[in-house]
């Protein structure tokens, strides 16, 4: 039985992968043992059997830093970083095959390492340019392979020549036979290396022929895009000049502008911020999905932008006011010790919302504010409102539904349970284009109603009821209720529900949170759907943690887009160009194989602010949610004294205030019951019950009046809950 048997049809030296059996020195008791070796991507790995390749690697050595040596006709010695492999082949021919493959792999690994070290600077090229650069690097690598093979041929050719010279000088027949055998072996080596060179040449020619036409099309496309961009810039420049002239020649300028400021200052926050935000949104669009933006629509947008800051408008003085600067930090979280088990042992199996908990488990935000935090990536809906394709719009809505979970990855503390009738408003009409209002409409079970309307073409509303159970090792949070989203221009109406959140290691270990379950997003106007799957974390799974996958299908069930990513980082979409039925899965079901185009980025999580770990891991938006603001309703969460004290780091006082507020709420309930009032029939201030025509559910929806009350500062109908 031979020591080495290469797989039938194994790639020749010079290709990317080489496999075969070798004997490896283990120790003085067992000596050399037969092992299966795999050379791939500059790494030499070995296994006891071929079957082990699926699960257990016994060792790996990086050839980029390895030294290759040959002790005798059949031995190979590899050493790198204090690790040494003593290997043995059956014949010199087999040994030389491996040496040739190892030398080629080492040369390629060194080149790749040098390329990576020289390409550390970030680039801003398009995917097309990156593809061309990658092809050029591949072609250069193949040329280097040819050069290495050429050196090896020269080396073996010289050795063959010496053997032939020695053969001519022979006189003894026995010795002549040995030399002839050596000539034959070296001729075999020469043939192997020549074949490797021929294969490398063939790869080079195939790549050159394949990509030459692609380069021509790419260059033509870039040329057309450059011409189109030049024309667009020229038109924008003309429009800009005309708008500047209209601004300077406005007859009411002197009446609305203070002396000494006849021209608008560069530092005017209102125009500069709006202008920047508008064009950022347009530049982001082609990165993931084509959104039609004709020159006429751009002109109208620019015109509306100029009118919004024109001094001839009635409210020009208000428009020229600088935008409010939001806070970027809160007091650091204090380090309070607490006997966790003494509190939690009485909570197992109970509804957590009914148990009085100290603020040590909380973060200084209410559940209403956490619900409002779902709007952090509202620009996805702004972009979706501009989509002409409902399927592309559905991809963006799906990305928005996933983005709401990104803020929870480090946020293991619970928000404050809102008091009955508590509200929270977020008025970002001036800078972000939307207004949001939440109200706690029920206490048992705790339920909140939410309504958002945006000037950028969409309305969102939802009623969320939170059900939570403590199971000892983990806490399950189950949001109940549907989320509705409607776009004004197309009247596309989307409905979906949230997945289950689980907080692990409640008693022992580091707290961590996971999301699991399925989301079905339905466009009830077109019947198009998106199926999203949040994969639960498993120690034994090879999948990326926090993985999310999805399929966007039309009304007939045909898939058009694949969504993939993680709920804590990013979501990408890939357009399906072909689908086919594949083999059976683990459950016996036939799988569908999709052929897609390159993925495009839909959503990417914003980085956390500096010092976030000491500020409850709040995002930039979360840091502003509890910022004091004048003119809000008397029941607004910003006015909660216990929550405000906790944010300031005064936790003992916050606990006392929390107990006072909860006892006050219980006293109000007892008084209502004593007056024979149906407590469960509590009527919220700004929401009322209505049956939804699409889902058939009876939920609380916004009835209006809040923003009018804020404008007049008439809060006489509000209850005193704090």
C-alpha positions in Angstrom: 0.0 0.0 0.0 1.5 3.3 -1.0 2.1 6.1 1.4 0.4 8.7 -0.8 -2.6 8.5 -3.1 -3.7 11.7 -4.6 -7.4 12.0 -5.4 -8.4 11.2 -8.9 -8.7 14.3 -10.9 -7.0 16.4 -8.2 -5.9 19.8 -9.5 -2.4 20.1 -10.8 0.2 22.2 -9.0 -0.5 25.9 -9.7 -4.3 25.6 -9.1 -5.9 27.0 -6.0 -6.5 23.7 -4.2 -4.4 20.5 -3.9 -5.3 17.4 -1.8 -3.8 14.1 -1.0 -2.5 11.6 1.6 0.9 12.1 3.3 2.6 10.6 6.3 3.1 13.0 9.2 5.6 12.5 12.0 3.6 12.4 15.4 6.0 11.1 18.1 8.6 8.5 18.8 6.0 5.9 19.9 3.8 6.1 16.8 6.2 7.5 14.3 4.7 8.5 11.0 0.9 8.4 10.7 -1.1 8.6 7.5 -3.0 11.9 7.3 -5.2 13.7 4.7 -3.7 17.1 3.7 -5.5 20.0 1.9 -3.7 23.0 0.4 -6.1 25.9 -0.2 -5.8 29.7 -0.1 -2.2 29.7 1.2 -3.0 27.4 4.1 -2.0 23.7 4.5 -4.4 21.8 6.8 -4.5 18.2 7.7 -7.2 15.7 8.9 -7.1 12.1 10.1 -9.6 11.1 7.4 -11.4 12.8 4.5 -14.6 12.7 6.4 -13.1 15.0 9.1 -13.0 17.9 6.7 -16.6 18.6 7.5 -16.1 19.2 11.2 -12.6 18.8 12.6 -9.3 20.2 11.4 -6.2 18.8 13.2 -3.8 21.6 12.4 -3.1 24.4 9.9 0.1 26.2 8.8 0.3 29.5 6.9 2.6 29.2 3.9 3.1 32.9 3.7 5.5 32.8 6.6 6.6 29.1 6.3 10.0 27.7 5.3 9.9 24.7 2.9 12.8 22.3 3.1 13.5 18.8 1.7 15.7 16.5 3.9 15.9 13.6 1.4 14.2 12.2 -1.7 10.8 11.7 0.0 10.7 14.0 3.0 9.3 17.6 3.3 9.9 19.9 6.3 7.5 22.9 6.9 8.2 25.3 9.7 6.4 28.5 10.7 6.2 30.4 13.9 7.7 27.7 16.1 5.5 25.0 14.5 7.2 22.3 12.3 5.6 19.6 10.2 7.8 16.6 9.2 6.0 15.0 6.2 6.9 12.0 4.0 5.8 10.9 0.5 6.2 7.5 -1.1 8.3 8.6 -4.0 10.4 11.6 -5.1 7.9 12.3 -7.9 5.1 12.5 -5.4 7.2 14.6 -3.0 8.1 17.0 -5.8 4.5 17.4 -6.8 3.8 18.6 -3.2 6.9 20.8 -3.1 5.8 22.5 -6.4 2.3 23.1 -5.1 3.6 24.4 -1.8 6.0 26.8 -3.5 3.3 28.1 -5.8 0.9 28.6 -2.9 3.6 30.3 -0.8 4.4 32.7 -3.6 0.7 33.5 -4.0 0.1 33.9 -0.3 3.0 36.4 0.0 1.7 38.4 -3.0 -1.8 38.5 -1.5 -0.4 39.6 1.9 1.5 42.4 0.2 -1.5 43.5 -1.8 -3.6 43.7 1.3 -1.0 45.7 3.2 -0.9 48.2 0.4 -4.6 48.5 0.0 -5.6 49.5 3.5 -6.9 52.9 2.5 -10.6 53.1 2.1 -11.9 53.5 -1.4 -15.0 55.1 -2.7 -15.1 53.5 -6.2 -18.3 51.9 -7.6 -18.9 48.2 -7.5 -18.1 48.1 -11.3 -14.7 49.7 -10.8 -14.0 47.3 -7.9 -14.8 44.4 -10.1 -12.4 45.6 -12.8 -9.6 46.1 -10.2 -10.3 42.6 -8.8 -10.0 41.1 -12.3 -6.8 42.9 -12.9 -5.3 41.6 -9.7 -6.4 38.0 -10.7 -4.7 38.4 -14.1 -1.5 39.7 -12.4 -1.6 36.7 -10.1 -1.9 34.3 -13.0 1.1 36.0 -14.6 3.1 35.6 -11.4 2.1 31.9 -11.5 3.6 31.7 -15.0 6.8 33.3 -13.8 7.1 30.9 -10.8 6.5 27.9 -13.1 9.1 29.2 -15.5 11.7 29.4 -12.7 10.8 25.8 -11.7 11.1 24.5 -15.3 14.5 26.2 -15.6 15.6 24.6 -12.3 14.4 21.1 -13.3 15.7 21.5 -16.8 19.2 22.2 -15.5 19.0 19.1 -13.3 17.9 17.0 -16.2 20.8 18.3 -18.3 23.3 17.3 -15.6 21.8 13.8 -15.4 22.1 13.4 -19.2 25.8 14.5 -19.0 26.5 11.9 -16.3 24.7 9.2 -18.4 27.1 9.9 -21.3 30.1 9.4 -19.1 29.0 6.1 -17.6 30.9 2.9 -18.2 29.4 0.4 -15.7 26.1 -1.2 -16.8 24.7 -1.4 -13.2 25.4 2.2 -12.5 24.0 3.1 -15.9 20.7 1.6 -15.0 20.4 3.7 -11.8 21.2 6.9 -13.7 18.7 6.1 -16.4 16.0 5.7 -13.6 17.0 9.2 -12.3 16.6 10.6 -15.8 13.2 9.2 -16.1 12.1 10.7 -12.7 13.4 14.1 -13.6 11.7 13.9 -17.0 8.4 13.2 -15.1 9.0 16.2 -12.9 9.6 18.4 -15.9 6.3 17.2 -17.4 4.4 17.9 -14.3 5.7 21.5 -14.0 5.1 22.0 -17.7 1.5 21.0 -17.3 1.1 23.4 -14.5 2.4 26.2 -16.7 0.1 25.2 -19.5 -2.9 25.3 -17.1 -1.9 28.7 -15.8 -1.6 29.9 -19.4 -5.1 28.6 -20.2 -6.6 30.3 -17.2 -5.0 33.5 -18.2 -6.3 33.4 -21.7 -9.8 32.5 -20.6 -10.0 35.3 -18.1 -8.7 37.8 -20.7 -11.3 36.8 -23.3 -14.1 36.8 -20.7 -13.4 40.2 -19.3 -12.4 42.1 -22.4 -16.0 42.7 -23.5 -17.0 43.4 -19.9 -14.4 46.2 -19.7 -15.6 47.7 -22.9 -19.2 47.8 -21.7 -18.1 49.2 -18.3 -16.1 52.0 -19.9 -19.0 52.9 -22.2 -21.3 53.0 -19.3 -18.9 55.2 -17.3 -18.6 57.5 -20.3 -22.3 57.9 -20.6 -22.7 58.5 -16.9 -20.0 61.2 -16.9 -21.8 63.0 -19.8 -25.1 62.8 -18.0 -23.6 64.1 -14.8 -22.0 67.0 -16.6 -25.3 68.0 -18.1 -27.1 67.7 -14.8 -24.4 69.8 -13.0 -24.7 72.4 -15.7 -28.5 72.6 -15.3 -28.2 72.7 -11.5 -25.7 75.5 -11.7 -28.1 77.6 -13.9 -30.9 77.0 -11.5 -28.7 77.9 -8.6 -27.8 81.2 -10.2 -31.4 82.1 -11.0 -32.4 81.3 -7.4 -29.6 83.5 -6.0 -30.8 86.3 -8.2 -34.4 85.8 -7.0 -33.1 85.9 -3.4 -31.1 89.1 -3.8 -33.9 90.9 -5.8 -36.7 90.0 -3.5 -38.6 93.2 -2.7 -39.4 92.3 0.9 -35.8 91.5 1.8 -35.0 94.7 3.6 -38.2 94.5 5.7 -37.5 91.0 6.9 -33.8 91.1 7.3 -31.9 93.0 10.1 -29.5 95.7 9.1 -26.0 94.7 8.1 -27.2 91.3 6.7 -28.4 92.0 3.2 -27.2 88.6 2.0 -27.9 85.3 3.7 -25.0 84.1 5.9 -23.2 80.8 5.1 -23.8 79.7 8.6 -27.6 79.8 8.4 -28.5 76.5 10.0 -32.0 76.2 8.5 -31.0 76.3 4.8 -27.7 74.5 5.1 -29.0 71.6 7.1 -32.1 71.0 4.9 -29.9 71.3 1.7 -27.4 68.8 3.0 -30.1 66.3 4.2 -31.9 66.4 0.9 -28.9 65.6 -1.3 -27.6 62.9 1.1 -30.8 61.1 0.7 -30.6 61.3 -3.1 -27.0 60.1 -3.2 -27.7 57.1 -1.0 -30.5 55.8 -3.3 -28.4 54.2 -6.1 -26.4 52.3 -3.6 -29.1 49.7 -3.1 -32.2 50.3 -5.3 -32.8 52.5 -8.3 -35.2 55.3 -7.3 -36.5 57.4 -10.2 -35.5 61.0 -9.8 -36.0 62.9 -13.1 -34.7 66.4 -13.8 -38.1 67.8 -13.4 -38.6 66.4 -9.9 -35.2 67.6 -8.9 -36.1 71.1 -10.2 -39.3 71.1 -8.2 -37.6 69.9 -5.1 -34.9 72.6 -5.4 -37.7 75.2 -6.1 -39.7 74.1 -3.0 -36.5 74.3 -1.0 -35.8 77.8 -2.1 -39.4 78.9 -1.4 -39.1 77.4 2.1 -36.4 79.9 3.0 -37.6 82.8 0.8 -38.1 86.0 2.8 -41.2 86.7 0.8 -43.0 83.9 2.7 -45.4 84.8 5.5 -43.4 82.9 8.1 -40.0 83.8 6.8 -38.8 85.0 10.1 -39.6 81.6 11.7 -38.0 79.7 8.8 -34.8 81.6 9.2 -34.4 80.6 12.9 -31.5 78.2 13.4 -32.5 74.6 14.1 -32.4 73.5 17.7 -29.2 71.9 18.8 -30.0 68.5 20.5 -28.0 67.2 23.4 -25.3 64.6 22.7 -24.7 63.2 26.2 -26.4 62.5 29.6 -24.9 61.9 33.0 -22.9 58.7 33.3 -24.7 55.6 34.8 -23.8 55.3 38.5 -22.6 51.9 39.8 -25.3 50.7 42.2 -25.0 47.3 43.8 -28.2 45.2 44.2 -29.1 41.7 45.5 -30.6 40.5 42.2 -31.7 37.1 43.4 -33.6 38.3 46.4 -35.9 40.3 44.0 -36.0 38.0 41.0 -36.8 34.7 42.8 -40.3 35.9 43.5 -40.9 36.8 39.8 -40.5 33.4 38.2 -43.6 32.6 36.0 -45.3 35.9 36.7 -46.2 38.9 34.5 -43.3 41.2 35.0 -45.3 44.3 34.4 -47.4 43.7 37.5 -44.4 43.4 39.8 -42.9 46.6 41.4 -39.2 46.7 40.4 -36.5 49.2 41.5 -35.1 51.6 38.9 -31.8 49.6 39.1 -33.3 47.4 36.4 -34.4 50.3 34.2 -33.0 52.8 31.8 -34.1 56.5 32.0 -36.6 56.2 29.1 -40.3 55.1 29.2 -41.8 52.4 27.0 -43.4 55.2 24.9 -40.0 56.7 24.2 -38.6 53.3 23.3 -41.5 52.9 20.9 -40.7 56.2 19.3 -37.1 55.1 18.9 -38.3 52.8 16.1 -38.2 55.9 13.9 -34.4 56.2 14.2 -34.0 55.1 10.5 -37.1 57.1 9.3 -35.1 58.0 6.1 -35.7 54.5 4.8 -39.4 55.4 4.7 -38.6 58.8 3.1 -36.8 56.9 0.3 -39.5 54.3 0.0 -42.1 57.1 -0.5 -40.1 58.1 -3.6 -40.0 54.6 -5.1 -42.1 54.0 -8.2 -41.7 50.2 -7.9 -43.9 48.7 -5.1 -41.5 45.7 -4.8 -38.5 48.0 -4.3 -40.6 50.0 -1.8 -41.4 46.7 0.1 -37.6 46.0 0.3 -37.1 49.3 2.1 -40.1 48.8 4.4 -38.6 45.4 5.3 -35.3 47.0 6.1 -37.1 49.6 8.3 -38.9 46.8 10.2 -35.5 45.2 10.9 -33.7 48.4 11.8 -36.0 49.0 14.9 -34.2 46.1 16.6 -30.6 47.4 16.1 -30.9 49.7 19.2 -31.6 46.7 21.4 -28.4 44.7 21.0 -26.8 46.2 24.1 -29.9 47.6 25.7 -30.8 44.9 28.3 -32.3 47.3 30.9 -36.1 47.6 30.8 -37.8 51.0 30.1 -40.2 52.6 32.6 -43.7 51.2 32.5 -45.9 54.3 31.5 -48.7 55.4 33.7 -52.2 55.2 32.4 -52.8 58.3 30.3 -49.1 59.1 30.0 -48.1 60.5 26.6 -44.9 61.2 24.7 -44.5 63.5 21.7 -41.6 63.9 19.3 -42.0 66.9 17.1 -39.2 66.8 14.4 -41.2 68.5 11.7 -38.6 71.2 11.1 -35.5 69.0 10.6 -36.8 65.4 10.0 -40.2 66.1 8.5 -42.4 64.1 10.9 -44.4 64.3 14.1 -44.9 61.4 16.5 -47.4 60.9 19.4 -47.7 58.0 21.8 -50.2 57.4 24.6 -50.6 54.7 27.2 -54.2 53.6 26.5 -54.3 50.5 28.9 -52.5 49.5 32.0 -53.5 45.8 32.4 -52.5 44.6 30.0 -50.1 47.4 29.3 -50.8 48.8 25.8 -49.5 51.9 24.0 -50.9 53.6 20.9 -48.6 55.4 18.4 -49.2 57.7 15.5 -46.7 59.3 13.2 -47.3 61.5 10.2 -44.5 62.7 7.9 -44.5 65.5 5.4 -42.3 63.3 3.2 -45.2 61.1 2.1 -46.1 58.5 4.7 -48.1 57.8 7.9 -47.4 55.1 10.5 -49.6 53.9 13.3 -49.6 51.0 15.7 -50.9 49.7 19.0 -48.5 47.5 20.9 -49.3 45.4 23.9 -46.3 44.0 25.8 -46.5 40.6 27.4 -43.4 39.4 29.3 -42.6 36.2 31.3 -39.6 35.6 33.5 -38.5 31.9 33.2 -35.6 31.9 35.6 -32.7 31.9 33.2 -34.2 34.2 30.6 -37.0 36.8 30.1 -39.3 36.6 27.1 -40.9 39.8 25.8 -43.8 39.3 23.4 -45.1 42.4 21.6 -48.7 41.9 20.4 -50.4 44.1 17.8 -50.1 45.2 14.2 -48.0 48.0 12.7 -49.6 49.9 9.8 -47.7 52.0 7.3 -49.4 53.9 4.4 -47.7 55.9 1.6 -49.7 59.0 0.6 -49.1 59.0 -3.2 -49.5 55.3 -4.0 -51.8 54.4 -1.1 -49.8 51.3 -0.6 -50.8 50.0 2.9 -48.3 47.7 4.7 -49.0 45.7 7.8 -46.6 43.6 10.0 -46.0 42.5 13.5 -43.0 42.3 15.8 -40.9 39.2 16.8 -40.1 37.9 20.3 -37.3 39.4 22.2 -35.4 37.3 24.8 -33.1 38.5 27.5 -30.7 35.7 28.6 -28.5 35.2 31.7 -30.9 37.0 34.0 -29.4 35.5 37.2 -25.9 34.4 36.4 -23.5 35.7 33.6 -23.5 38.6 31.3 -26.9 39.8 30.0 -27.5 39.5 26.3 -30.6 39.9 24.1 -31.8 37.9 21.1 -34.6 38.3 18.6 -36.3 35.3 17.0 -39.4 34.5 15.0 -41.0 35.4 11.6 -42.3 38.6 10.2 -44.7 38.8 7.3 -45.1 42.2 5.7 -48.1 42.5 3.4 -48.9 45.2 1.0 -52.7 45.0 1.1 -53.2 47.1 -2.0 -51.1 44.9 -4.3 -51.0 41.7 -2.2 -47.2 41.6 -2.4 -45.5 40.1 0.6 -42.1 39.9 2.3 -41.3 36.9 4.6 -38.6 37.7 7.1 -36.9 35.1 9.4 -35.0 36.1 12.5 -32.8 33.1 13.3 -32.4 32.4 17.1 -28.9 32.1 18.4 -27.5 28.6 18.7 -24.1 27.6 20.0 -24.0 24.7 17.5 -25.0 26.7 14.5 -22.5 27.9 11.9 -24.7 30.8 10.8 -23.8 34.4 11.6 -25.3 35.4 15.0 -28.4 37.6 14.8 -29.0 36.5 11.2 -32.0 37.8 9.2 -33.1 36.4 5.8 -36.1 37.3 3.7 -37.9 36.9 0.4 -39.9 39.6 -1.4 -42.6 38.1 -3.6 -45.3 39.5 -5.9 -49.1 38.8 -5.6 -48.6 35.5 -7.5 -46.0 34.2 -5.1 -43.0 34.7 -7.5 -39.9 35.8 -5.7 -38.2 39.0 -6.9 -35.7 39.9 -4.2 -33.6 38.1 -1.5 -32.9 40.0 1.8 -30.0 39.1 4.0 -28.0 40.5 6.9 -28.2 40.9 10.7 -30.6 42.8 12.8 -27.8 44.6 14.6 -25.7 45.8 11.6 -27.1 45.9 8.1 -29.6 44.5 5.6 -28.8 43.9 1.9 -31.1 43.1 -1.1 -30.3 41.0 -4.1 -32.5 41.0 -7.2 -33.4 37.5 -8.4 -32.7 36.8 -12.0 -33.4 33.1 -12.1 -34.9 30.5 -9.7 -34.8 26.7 -9.8 -35.7 23.7 -7.7 -32.7 22.3 -5.8 -32.2 19.2 -3.7 -34.1 18.2 -0.7 -33.4 19.8 2.7 -33.0 18.3 6.1 -36.7 18.0 6.5 -37.3 16.4 3.1 -38.7 19.6 1.6 -37.4 20.6 -1.8 -35.3 23.8 -1.7 -35.5 26.6 -4.2 -32.2 27.9 -5.5 -32.1 31.6 -6.5 -29.6 33.1 -8.9 -29.2 36.8 -7.9 -27.3 39.9 -8.9 -24.7 41.5 -6.6 -26.3 42.5 -3.2 -27.0 46.2 -2.6 -27.0 47.8 0.8 -30.4 48.9 2.1 -29.7 49.8 5.7 -26.6 50.2 7.8 -26.6 50.8 11.6 -25.2 54.2 12.8 -22.2 54.0 15.1 -22.9 54.6 18.8 -21.9 57.9 20.3 -18.6 58.2 22.3 -18.9 57.0 25.9 -22.1 55.1 25.0 -21.2 52.2 27.4 -21.6 54.6 30.3 -24.8 56.1 28.9 -26.9 53.0 28.8 -25.7 52.3 25.2 -28.1 55.0 24.0 -28.0 55.9 20.3 -27.7 59.5 19.2 -31.5 59.7 18.9 -32.1 58.0 22.3 -29.9 60.6 24.0 -32.4 63.3 22.9 -35.6 61.6 23.7 -35.8 62.6 27.4 -34.3 66.1 26.8 -36.5 68.7 28.6 -38.7 70.7 26.2 -41.1 73.5 26.7 -44.7 73.4 25.7 -45.2 69.6 25.8 -48.4 68.0 27.2 -48.7 67.8 31.0 -48.7 64.0 30.8 -45.5 63.8 28.7 -42.8 61.3 29.8 -40.2 64.0 30.0 -42.1 65.3 33.1 -41.9 62.0 35.0 -40.0 62.8 38.2 -38.7 59.3 38.9 -37.4 59.0 35.4 -35.8 62.4 35.5 -34.1 61.6 38.9 -32.8 58.3 37.6 -31.2 60.1 34.5 -29.5 62.5 36.9 -28.0 59.6 38.8 -30.1 60.0 42.0 -31.4 56.5 42.1 -32.5 56.4 45.7 -34.8 59.4 45.2 -36.0 57.9 41.9 -37.1 54.7 43.7 -39.1 56.7 46.2 -40.8 58.7 43.5 -41.5 55.6 41.5 -43.3 54.1 44.5 -45.2 57.3 45.0 -46.4 57.4 41.4 -47.4 53.7 41.4 -49.4 54.1 44.7 -51.1 57.2 43.3 -52.1 55.3 40.2 -53.5 52.5 42.4 -55.4 55.0 44.5 -57.0 56.5 41.4 -58.1 53.0 40.3 -59.7 52.3 43.7 -61.5 55.6 43.6 -63.0 54.8 40.2 -64.0 51.4 41.3 -65.7 52.8 44.4 -67.6 55.2 42.1 -68.8 52.2 40.2 -66.9 53.3 37.1 -65.8 50.7 34.7 -62.0 51.0 35.1 -61.3 48.9 32.0 -63.4 51.4 30.0 -60.8 54.2 30.6 -61.0 56.6 27.7 -57.6 57.9 26.4 -57.3 61.6 25.7 -55.9 61.5 22.1 -56.9 58.1 20.8 -60.2 56.2 20.3 -61.1 52.6 19.4 -61.9 51.9 15.8 -62.2 48.7 13.8 -59.5 48.3 11.1 -61.0 47.5 7.7 -58.0 45.5 6.6 -57.1 43.4 9.6 -60.6 43.4 11.2 -59.0 44.2 14.6 -60.4 46.9 17.0 -57.5 49.1 18.0 -56.8 52.6 19.3 -56.1 55.1 16.5 -55.3 58.8 16.7 -58.4 61.0 16.8 -56.7 64.3 16.5 -56.5 67.4 18.6 -53.1 67.1 20.3 -51.0 69.3 18.0 -53.8 71.9 18.0 -53.8 71.9 21.8 -50.0 72.3 21.8 -50.3 75.3 19.5 -52.8 77.0 21.8 -51.2 75.6 25.0 -54.6 74.4 26.2 -54.0 71.3 28.3 -57.2 71.7 30.5 -58.5 68.3 29.5 -55.3 66.5 30.6 -55.3 64.5 33.8 -52.7 65.1 36.6 -50.9 61.8 36.7 -47.5 62.9 38.0 
